Amino acid sequence: MAKNKTQKPVLLLLSLLISLFLILPNRGTAQVENSNQNQNLNSNSSLSTVSDPNNLSVDELNRSIQEKQDQKRLLEQKLQEYQDIIAEKQKTSASLKNELTLLDAQISKTELDIQALNFTVEEKQLQINLTQKAIGDKEKEIDKLRGFLGELVKTIYRYDQKDQLEILIAHNSFSDVVNDIRAASALQNTISDSLSDIRLAKSNLEREKTERERQKAELVTLQSELETTSKSLGDQKTYKSKILSDTQSNEQLYNQLLEQSRQEQLNADADIRSLQDTLKSKLGGKETTSQAQENIFTGNRNVQLSWPVSPAKGISAYFHDPTYPYRRYFEHPAIDIPTNQGTAIAAADDGYVARAKNAGFGYSYIMLVHSNSIATVYGHVSQINVAEETYVKKGQIIGLSGGLPGTPGAGNLTTGAHLHFEVRLNGFPVNPLDYLP
């Protein structure tokens, strides 16, 4: 009976250890998983110049990351210089000389952007390698603890096979028996501590794996941005070649080109004004498929516009901006919201697609008609995702932003990637900031 009582806690510990062995990751499986993840990382990183993490120490990885960060800081200083040139030239009256200077500055800035993105991509790959190394260390730590617990299991099992009489006979004195009992008690404490260590190591391992997945997702985003920026550089160089070809470096020909662009803008303005009036009378009594659609034309709904793209980068040109470079040709009827080329544009409110004009490399725009005689216009769009005479919901993606010189939808009168956003009341431009949160 005494032996059965002695065995109860021991058997309980054995069952806990067996459960633990089932829960802990198998080292061989983890190695295969890490190998596959490294292969996936390499296949997704064609620009990688980073060695395999197994060939670099933690100190070497940290030094490489610091080098990339230092290189990026130097580039940021040069980028700011070009950004200042671009900002200054955007305020200057339009001329061929200023246009070419602006283009040269934008091309140089884009080239530096690409260098900076390359450094960021390489830095992110190094961080992933560092995290992968930490994961490997955590797995080795768990393996070591597993081995230690395995030896404890064997010791407990051997001890458990002896009855009390065997224990007494095997010792020379009663004090040796007492010492053995104390050692068994210490062994139980060691097992408890080891279990806590394993839980902590396993928690740290899962945290490192989560961090690795986050870093890999950031890497994919960076590589996509790098691809888009590289394409933009090609578009800018093409546009510069086009300007030189069209004007033959002649200021008079450049002014004629600007006049053509001005006429294009005036035509768009006239189209938008007349279209809004025509649609209001034509569709005001039209039977629609829902009350929400009917409200667009009956005025039974307050207009609450939302930002079509994030204003996080500020506003580069305001409504009737006195610094607008083409002001001698016409007032700026919108706000320009800087955003990356190809950013998704969301409908500012429920509306009816009155115009979805794809002008190729000319000025492309989308016009939505809303309730209470309000319309919104989205200019320099590089892609149109909606069709005319259809309804859209607030927040629905209607196209992609553009504005980079020489890219689809940009037209001639543009100095960089942005969304040209107009709000019109009864066909006439009003300040969009009065209608935005």
Secondary structure, DSSP 8 states (H G I E B T S, - for coil): -HHHHHHHHHHHHHHHHHHHHHHS--HHHHHHHHHHHHHHHHHT-TT-----GGGS-HHHHHHHHHHHHHHHHHHHHHHHHHHHHHHHHHTS---HHHHHHHHHHHHHHHHHHHHHHHHHHHHHHHHHHHHHHHHHHHHHHHHHHHHHHHHHHHHHHHHHT--HHHHHHHSSSHHHHHHHHHHHHHHHHHHHHHHHHHHHHHHHHHHHHHHHHHHHHHHHHHHHHHHHHHHHHHHHHHHHHHHHHHHTT-HHHHHHHHHHHHHHHHHHHHHHHHHHHHHHHHHTT---SSHHHHHHHH--S------SS--TT--SB-TT-TT-TTTTT----SEEEE--TT-EEE-SSSEEEEEEE--TTSB-EEEEE-STTEEEEEES-SEE---TT-EE-TT-EEEE-B--TTSTTB-SS--SSEEEEEEEETTEEE-GGGT--
